[in-house]
Amino acid sequence: MKTININKRPACSWLKLKNEVSTFGIGDRGHKHAEKIYAKLDEMLLKLREVGYIADTSSALHDTDEEQKEQNLWNHSEKLALAYGLIVVPEGSTVRIFKNLRVCSDCHLVFKLVSMVFNREIVLRDPYRFHHFKVGSCSCSDFW
């Protein structure tokens, strides 16, 4: 039987700031502000759980337990970019993130909730559309 070489691109997200672009990969701890980013992720998770957030693990790997699935979801590149954006983008300014793969359902939910809880406007561009998150809703009307 013939072997087919199929390579999946690794997920990457980029946060654009004035003259700088920060790049994030899954579980990326190589950023110079990684400690602050992961502290902000912890803060985000606590605040989102206070408003009823439950991780949507439907798109996570199926061969791990629920706790590991949730942990894996919180290492997604767009969540790291979002955490950094909440740190460095001034309040009142839009957080702009670009992603090379389609956003998963859990990240979409998190972005909606973060826009509400942190009162931030967020634009996430994936290969299929622009998602404009504001006050807990998305411009795609949850259809993507």
Buried (B, 14 or more C-beta within 10 A) or exposed (E): EEEEEEEEEEBBBBBBBEEEEBBBBBEBEEBEBBEBBBEBBEEBBEBBEEEEBEBBBEBBEEEEEEEEBBBBBBBBBBBBBBBBBBEBBEEEEEBBBBBBBBBBBBBBBBBBBBBBBBEBBBBBBBEEBEBBBBEBEBEBEEEB
